[in-house]
Amino acid sequence: MTPKRFLLTLFALSGALHSPPLPVLFAGDQGYREIAEKHFSVPDTFDIEYPDDLEPSEEVVELGSMLFFDNRLSFNESQSCATCHNPDHGLSDGIRFSLGATGKPVERNTPHLYNLAWNQVFFWDGRAASLEEQALAPIEAEAEMNMPIDILVDRLKSISGYREVFEKAYGDDSITPDRIAAALASFQREIIVDNTPFDSYLNGNDNAISLAAKRGMALFVDKAACIKCHDGANFTDNSFHNIGLKSEDIGRKAIVDIPILNKAFKVPGLRNILFSAPYMHDGSIGTLEEVVRFYNRGGDDTENISSLIKPLHLNEDEIRDLVAFLGAINKPLEIPRPNLPEPNSIKFVTKK
């Protein structure tokens, strides 16, 4: 096992090493404030790690935005990255399984892209260790955009407008897979949610969230114990768990062959989670309330289930309060569509 894979395995097992949450003792707003200050934080852009410690230029980010929204990145020019990661649908697409460029459904639900700048692993099974590594995979995948990278490079080279944009971004008009991946990754690192009502509360505005959301926050830390996995400023520890879904997908075990990882999937971040239904790797749960009820009953399939998943014994009021808290970590994020380079007068045709 390589050092990188060893580290990713540690990420996968980290949830099991968490100590139980301390009992929550509080009285009134001050008690909730103490809980918030102890357990939560706002994302810090100074903590973002860039390749080679170099923050990308605005021109590289703009190029990444163009590529993200351009249907020409799929082989038959029928869809872009934004087709499945649609900003109008929480950077997902609102359906259980997205349709690839060939019209066939993919095997897993499309995850949102919010605050990936702080992630350590990517995809539901964690098979990519960087945004750059992740960026090209859906383009090349036959079930998704079905575009061989060498053909994509030739296609972009044939569009004079793209050659000009690459030159502005990189200093010359050379178009390479690495530059495509870097631009897409740079754009995705800019998709940041850090000004939700809960962030305002963390910054001192006691009236930014409801009393129900404050009670839900306390439940999130203590009785519901969501914070065992959904911790940190982005509500994920990047670990992997079998949460008890009825599914035949072996998940992380296909990447790291350890029995405990059978049917285990990555813990998603929860910022803007309200907008990216349906939920879970298989898109089998339609609402946040249903998600809370799923965890409240301790999952639906106990085979190889994580030791962290147990019945929560939340009553109806507590379920509503927890949903209220989850609703407080959302803020609509406007992502403008860029103007794309115009095609040349002679259409570029490829064969496969």
Stockholm file with secondary structure:
# STOCKHOLM 1.0

chainA/1-352         MTPKRFLLTLFALSGALHSPPLPVLFAGDQGYREIAEKHFSVPDTFDIEYPDDLEPSEEVVELGSMLFFDNRLSFNESQSCATCHNPDHGLSDGIRFSLGATGKPVERNTPHLYNLAWNQVFFWDGRAASLEEQALAPIEAEAEMNMPIDILVDRLKSISGYREVFEKAYGDDSITPDRIAAALASFQREIIVDNTPFDSYLNGNDNAISLAAKRGMALFVDKAACIKCHDGANFTDNSFHNIGLKSEDIGRKAIVDIPILNKAFKVPGLRNILFSAPYMHDGSIGTLEEVVRFYNRGGDDTENISSLIKPLHLNEDEIRDLVAFLGAINKPLEIPRPNLPEPNSIKFVTKK
#=GR chainA/1-352 SS CCHHHHHHHHHHHGGGGCCCCCCCCCCHHHHHHHHHHHHCCCCCGGGCCCGGGCCCCHHHHHHHHHHHTCGGGSTTSCCCHHHHSBGGGTTBCSSSSCBCTTSCBCSSCCCCCTTGGGCSSBSTTCCBSSHHHHHHHHHHCTTTTCCCHHHHHHHHHTCHHHHHHHHHHHSSCCCCHHHHHHHHHHHHHTCCCCCSHHHHHHTTCTTSSCHHHHHHHHHHHTTSCGGGTSCTTTTCCCCEECCCCCCCCCBGGGTSCCGGGTTBEECCCCTTGGGSCSBSTTCCBCSHHHHHHHHHTTCSCCTTCCTTCCCCCCCHHHHHHHHHHHHTTCCCCCCCCCCCCCCCSSCCCCCC
#=GC SS_cons         CCHHHHHHHHHHHGGGGCCCCCCCCCCHHHHHHHHHHHHCCCCCGGGCCCGGGCCCCHHHHHHHHHHHTCGGGSTTSCCCHHHHSBGGGTTBCSSSSCBCTTSCBCSSCCCCCTTGGGCSSBSTTCCBSSHHHHHHHHHHCTTTTCCCHHHHHHHHHTCHHHHHHHHHHHSSCCCCHHHHHHHHHHHHHTCCCCCSHHHHHHTTCTTSSCHHHHHHHHHHHTTSCGGGTSCTTTTCCCCEECCCCCCCCCBGGGTSCCGGGTTBEECCCCTTGGGSCSBSTTCCBCSHHHHHHHHHTTCSCCTTCCTTCCCCCCCHHHHHHHHHHHHTTCCCCCCCCCCCCCCCSSCCCCCC
//
